Amino acid sequence: MRKFALVTVALIALQLPMSVLADDAPSSPMEQAISTLPQDKAQGFRDSLQSAHEENAPLYQKAQHLHAQLHDILAADNFDRNAFTAKNKELRKVHDKIHANLDDAFADGLSNLSTSDRQKLLAALEQQHTANKATKEAE
């Protein structure tokens, strides 16, 4: 059971950056999970994630710029493998930094929650994951 919980947390942690990047509207899976927390703790959790978004803002712009450069490399008459590989590595480093910032913000948000609140959040995230998986399988 403990191993299952660790695997579940790891899967959620891997999905977190994508969830956080999703629209912050009440219908987003992350917001639905956060809304299960007491209001003051939910707001603190949102604040942690918002700080990561603010820290990542220049990184999001850099990633967009690198994507455009990759597009140009791919669309060129003569494909430059070395340029593609170098630009792709640069983009991966930016993505890794974005993910690290989001992971840190998530950990900060979790550190301010009680065991009960963390379990409540985990249950809501698992429920969202299960619902998303069922939706994809139905398609």
C-alpha positions as CSV (number, residue, x, y, z in Angstrom):
1,M,0.0,0.0,0.0
2,R,2.8,2.4,0.9
3,K,4.5,1.7,-2.5
4,F,1.2,2.4,-4.3
5,A,0.9,5.7,-2.5
6,L,4.5,6.7,-3.5
7,V,3.9,5.7,-7.1
8,T,0.6,7.7,-7.1
9,V,2.4,10.8,-5.6
10,A,5.1,10.4,-8.2
11,L,2.6,10.2,-11.1
12,I,0.8,13.3,-9.8
13,A,4.1,15.2,-9.4
14,L,4.9,14.4,-13.0
15,Q,1.5,15.6,-14.1
16,L,1.6,18.7,-11.9
17,P,3.4,21.0,-14.3
18,M,0.9,20.3,-17.1
19,S,-2.0,20.8,-14.7
20,V,-0.6,24.0,-13.3
21,L,-0.1,25.3,-16.8
22,A,-3.7,24.6,-17.6
23,D,-6.3,27.3,-17.4
24,D,-6.9,28.4,-13.7
25,A,-10.6,28.5,-14.2
26,P,-12.6,26.6,-11.6
27,S,-13.2,23.8,-14.0
28,S,-9.5,22.9,-14.3
29,P,-8.5,19.7,-12.6
30,M,-5.9,21.4,-10.4
31,E,-8.4,24.1,-9.3
32,Q,-11.0,21.5,-8.5
33,A,-8.6,19.6,-6.3
34,I,-7.4,22.7,-4.6
35,S,-11.0,23.8,-3.9
36,T,-11.4,20.8,-1.7
37,L,-9.1,22.4,0.8
38,P,-10.2,24.9,3.5
39,Q,-10.5,28.3,1.9
40,D,-7.4,29.9,3.6
41,K,-5.2,26.9,2.8
42,A,-6.5,26.7,-0.7
43,Q,-5.6,30.4,-1.2
44,G,-2.1,29.8,0.2
45,F,-1.7,26.9,-2.2
46,R,-2.8,29.0,-5.1
47,D,-0.4,31.7,-4.0
48,S,2.5,29.3,-4.1
49,L,1.6,28.2,-7.6
50,Q,1.1,31.8,-8.7
51,S,4.5,32.7,-7.5
52,A,5.9,29.9,-9.7
53,H,3.9,31.2,-12.7
54,E,5.4,34.6,-12.1
55,E,8.9,33.3,-11.8
56,N,8.4,31.2,-14.9
57,A,7.0,34.0,-17.1
58,P,10.3,34.8,-18.7
59,L,10.9,31.1,-19.2
60,Y,7.6,30.6,-20.9
61,Q,8.6,33.4,-23.3
62,K,12.0,31.9,-23.8
63,A,10.4,28.5,-24.6
64,Q,8.1,30.1,-27.2
65,H,11.1,31.8,-28.8
66,L,13.0,28.5,-28.8
67,H,10.0,26.7,-30.4
68,A,10.0,29.3,-33.1
69,Q,13.7,28.8,-33.7
70,L,13.1,25.0,-33.9
71,H,10.3,25.6,-36.3
72,D,12.7,27.6,-38.5
73,I,15.3,24.9,-38.4
74,L,12.8,22.2,-39.3
75,A,11.3,24.3,-42.1
76,A,14.7,25.2,-43.7
77,D,15.6,23.9,-47.1
78,N,18.6,22.1,-45.7
79,F,18.1,20.4,-42.3
80,D,20.9,21.2,-39.9
81,R,20.9,18.3,-37.5
82,N,23.5,19.9,-35.2
83,A,21.5,23.1,-34.9
84,F,18.3,21.1,-34.2
85,T,20.0,19.0,-31.5
86,A,21.6,22.1,-29.8
87,K,18.3,24.1,-29.9
88,N,16.3,21.1,-28.6
89,K,18.8,20.7,-25.7
90,E,18.4,24.3,-24.9
91,L,14.6,24.0,-24.9
92,R,14.8,20.9,-22.7
93,K,16.8,22.9,-20.1
94,V,14.2,25.7,-20.1
95,H,11.4,23.1,-19.7
96,D,13.3,21.4,-16.9
97,K,13.7,24.8,-15.1
98,I,9.9,25.5,-15.5
99,H,9.1,22.0,-14.1
100,A,11.5,22.4,-11.2
101,N,10.0,25.8,-10.3
102,L,6.5,24.3,-10.4
103,D,7.6,21.3,-8.4
104,D,9.1,23.6,-5.7
105,A,5.9,25.7,-5.6
106,F,3.9,22.5,-5.2
107,A,6.1,21.3,-2.4
108,D,5.9,24.7,-0.7
109,G,2.1,24.6,-1.0
110,L,2.1,21.1,0.5
111,S,4.4,22.0,3.3
112,N,1.7,24.4,4.6
113,L,-1.0,21.7,4.7
114,S,-1.9,19.3,7.5
115,T,-1.7,15.5,6.9
116,S,-5.5,15.5,6.5
117,D,-5.4,18.3,4.0
118,R,-2.7,16.7,2.0
119,Q,-4.7,13.4,1.9
120,K,-7.8,15.3,0.8
121,L,-5.8,17.0,-2.0
122,L,-4.2,13.7,-3.0
123,A,-7.7,12.0,-3.1
124,A,-9.0,14.8,-5.3
125,L,-6.0,14.7,-7.6
126,E,-6.4,10.9,-7.9
127,Q,-10.0,11.2,-8.7
128,Q,-9.2,13.8,-11.4
129,H,-6.6,11.4,-12.8
130,T,-9.0,8.5,-12.8
131,A,-11.7,10.6,-14.5
132,N,-9.2,11.9,-17.1
133,K,-8.0,8.3,-17.8
134,A,-11.6,7.1,-18.2
135,T,-12.4,9.9,-20.6
136,K,-9.4,9.2,-22.8
137,E,-10.2,5.5,-22.8
138,A,-13.8,6.2,-23.9
139,E,-12.6,8.3,-26.9
